[in-house]
Amino acid sequence: MDFSLVALVLLALTIVGLRLGTTRAQALAGGKVRTLHSRAGYYGAFVALSTALPAFLLLLLWTALEPSIVRQIVASGLPAEIRALPDDRFGLVITTIENLAYRGIVPSDLQAYMREAADRAISLRNMGNWAMAIACIGVAAAGFVFARRRVTADFRARNAVERVILGLMLLCSSIAIATTAGIVMSMLIESLASRARRASNRPVSSGCCRCCGAPCSFPSSRCWWPFPSA
C-alpha cells in the first residue's frame, strides 16, 4: 500500500470516527441536549481528531524517514570495493541503483551488484509500505477506541477540541517562522560569502580597505553592506 492509499483509508476512518462520536453523544443525551457539556458535534470532532492526528503524523514521519533508511541498508550491502569509492562516485552508484529500482532506468554499464541492490531496494520498500499501512491504521484504531471511551456527558469535548486546534495553529506558525528565518539566514550567509570571495580576489594598495579600496580609517558603506552591488 502506497502513501495515497493509506491516506485515503485514514481519511475514511476519520469520517467514520466523526459520525460515530456524534451519534454516541446524541445517544447519551437521549434527546436532552442540555445534559451534555458540549454540543454533539464537538464529541464527534474529538473522536475524529484523535483518530486522524496521530496516524497522519506517523504517516508523514514514516514517509520522510523511510527513503534514507532504505538507502543506508542498500548501501551497506554493496561490495566492499564499491563502498570504498569516493563520495561523489559512490553517490552516483546509489542514484543509478535507485533509478533502476524505482523508475526502471537501465544504465548502459549495468553490473550484477546493481541489479541485486535494486531488487533489495524494491523488496525493502514494499515491506516498508505494508508496515507503514499496518502501523498507521493500528494507531488510528487505537486513537478511535481511546476517544470513543472518553465520550461521556460530563466530558469537556469543546475544550479538548479547541486545545488541539490551538496546538496545530502554533505548530504551523512555528514551522512558517523557522522556514522564513532559514531562508533569510541562507541568503545572508551566501551574500557574505560572495562578498568575501570578491574581496579576496580584488587587488588593493597598502592602507586601504580590502572590500572597496577606501582608507581603512573610514570605510565606506559598501564595507558593511552584505549584499553585492550590481
C-alpha positions in Angstrom: 0.0 0.0 0.0 1.4 3.4 -1.0 1.1 6.8 0.6 -2.1 7.9 -1.2 -4.0 4.6 -0.4 -3.1 4.7 3.2 -4.1 8.4 3.4 -7.5 7.6 1.9 -8.0 4.8 4.4 -7.1 7.1 7.3 -9.5 9.8 5.9 -12.3 7.2 5.8 -11.6 6.2 9.4 -11.7 9.9 10.3 -15.1 10.4 8.8 -16.4 7.2 10.5 -15.0 8.5 13.8 -16.7 11.9 13.3 -20.0 10.2 12.7 -19.8 7.6 15.5 -18.7 10.2 18.0 -21.6 12.5 17.2 -24.2 9.7 17.3 -22.8 8.4 20.6 -23.1 11.8 22.2 -26.6 12.2 20.9 -27.5 8.8 22.3 -26.1 9.8 25.7 -28.2 12.9 25.6 -31.4 11.0 24.9 -33.0 14.0 23.3 -32.0 16.3 26.1 -29.1 18.3 24.7 -28.7 20.2 28.0 -27.3 17.1 29.7 -24.2 17.3 27.6 -21.3 19.6 28.5 -20.7 20.4 24.8 -22.6 20.1 21.6 -22.7 16.7 20.0 -20.6 17.9 17.1 -17.6 18.6 19.4 -17.7 15.0 20.6 -17.5 13.8 17.0 -14.7 16.2 16.2 -12.8 15.0 19.2 -13.1 11.4 18.1 -12.1 12.4 14.5 -9.1 14.3 15.6 -7.9 11.5 18.0 -8.3 9.1 15.1 -6.6 11.2 12.4 -3.8 13.3 14.0 -1.5 10.5 15.4 -2.0 8.4 12.4 -1.2 11.2 9.9 1.8 12.3 11.9 3.1 8.8 11.8 2.4 8.6 8.1 4.3 11.8 7.4 7.2 10.8 9.6 7.5 7.4 8.1 7.4 8.8 4.6 10.1 11.3 5.4 12.5 8.7 7.0 11.9 5.6 5.0 13.9 6.5 1.9 17.1 7.4 3.8 16.8 4.2 5.9 16.3 2.0 2.8 19.2 3.8 1.1 21.5 3.1 4.1 20.5 -0.6 4.2 21.1 -1.0 0.4 24.4 0.8 0.6 25.6 -1.3 3.5 25.0 -4.4 1.4 27.1 -3.3 -1.6 30.5 -4.9 -2.2 33.4 -3.5 -0.2 35.2 -2.1 -3.2 32.1 -0.1 -4.2 31.7 1.2 -0.6 35.3 2.3 -0.7 34.8 4.6 -3.7 34.9 8.4 -3.2 31.7 10.1 -2.0 30.8 11.5 -5.4 31.2 8.2 -7.3 29.5 6.3 -4.5 26.6 8.7 -4.6 26.4 8.2 -8.4 26.2 4.4 -7.9 23.4 4.8 -5.3 21.5 7.1 -7.7 21.9 4.6 -10.5 20.5 1.8 -8.3 17.5 3.9 -7.2 16.7 4.9 -10.8 16.9 1.2 -11.8 14.7 0.1 -8.8 12.0 2.9 -8.8 12.0 4.3 -12.3 13.1 1.4 -14.5 16.0 3.3 -16.0 18.6 0.7 -17.0 22.2 2.1 -17.2 24.4 1.2 -20.1 27.1 -0.3 -17.7 24.7 -2.4 -15.6 26.5 -4.6 -13.2 25.3 -7.7 -11.3 25.6 -6.0 -7.9 23.4 -3.1 -9.2 20.6 -5.5 -10.1 20.8 -7.3 -6.8 20.8 -4.0 -4.9 17.8 -2.7 -6.9 15.9 -5.9 -6.2 16.7 -5.5 -2.5 15.6 -1.9 -2.5 12.2 -2.8 -4.1 11.7 -5.6 -1.5 12.5 -3.3 1.4 10.3 -0.6 0.0 7.3 -3.0 -0.4 7.9 -4.3 3.1 8.1 -0.7 4.4 4.8 0.3 2.7 2.9 -2.6 4.2 4.4 -2.0 7.7 3.5 1.7 7.3 -0.1 0.8 6.4 -0.5 -1.6 9.3 1.2 0.8 11.8 -0.9 3.9 10.7 -4.2 2.0 10.7 -3.4 0.5 14.1 -2.6 3.9 15.5 -5.8 5.3 14.1 -7.8 2.5 15.5 -6.2 2.9 18.9 -7.0 6.6 18.8 -10.6 6.0 17.9 -11.1 3.5 20.7 -9.5 5.8 23.2 -11.5 8.8 22.2 -14.8 7.0 22.0 -14.4 5.8 25.5 -13.9 9.4 26.6 -17.3 10.4 25.2 -19.4 10.9 28.3 -22.0 13.6 29.2 -19.5 15.3 31.5 -16.5 15.2 29.1 -15.4 18.7 28.1 -15.2 18.0 24.4 -15.3 21.6 23.2 -12.3 22.5 25.4 -10.3 19.5 24.2 -11.0 20.2 20.5 -10.0 23.9 21.0 -6.8 22.9 22.6 -5.9 20.6 19.8 -6.7 23.2 17.1 -4.7 25.8 19.1 -1.7 23.4 19.2 -1.9 22.8 15.4 -2.0 26.6 14.8 1.0 27.1 17.0 2.9 24.3 15.2 2.1 25.7 11.8 3.2 29.2 12.9 6.4 27.8 14.3 7.2 26.0 11.1 6.5 29.1 9.0 8.7 31.3 11.2 11.5 28.8 11.2 11.3 28.4 7.4 11.4 32.2 6.9 14.3 32.6 9.2 16.2 29.8 7.4 15.6 31.4 4.0 16.8 34.8 5.3 19.9 33.3 7.0 20.8 31.3 3.9 20.6 34.4 1.7 22.6 36.5 4.2 25.3 33.8 4.5 25.6 33.4 0.8 25.8 37.2 0.3 28.5 37.5 2.9 30.4 34.6 1.3 30.1 36.2 -2.1 31.4 39.5 -0.8 34.3 37.7 0.8 35.2 35.9 -2.4 35.1 39.2 -4.4 37.1 41.0 -1.8 39.8 38.3 -1.7 40.3 38.5 -5.5 40.5 42.3 -5.6 44.0 43.9 -5.6 44.3 46.7 -3.1 47.0 49.1 -2.1 48.6 49.4 1.3 46.4 51.1 4.0 43.2 50.6 2.0 40.1 48.6 2.8 40.1 45.1 1.4 36.4 45.5 0.3 36.3 48.8 -1.6 39.8 50.3 -1.6 38.8 53.2 0.7 41.1 54.2 3.6 40.8 51.8 6.4 40.3 54.6 9.0 37.0 55.5 7.3 35.4 52.5 5.5 32.7 53.3 3.1 29.1 52.0 3.3 30.0 49.1 1.0 32.2 47.6 3.7 29.4 46.6 5.9 26.6 46.2 3.4 26.5 42.4 2.9 24.7 42.3 -0.5 26.9 42.6 -3.6 26.3 45.6 -5.8 25.3 45.2 -9.4 
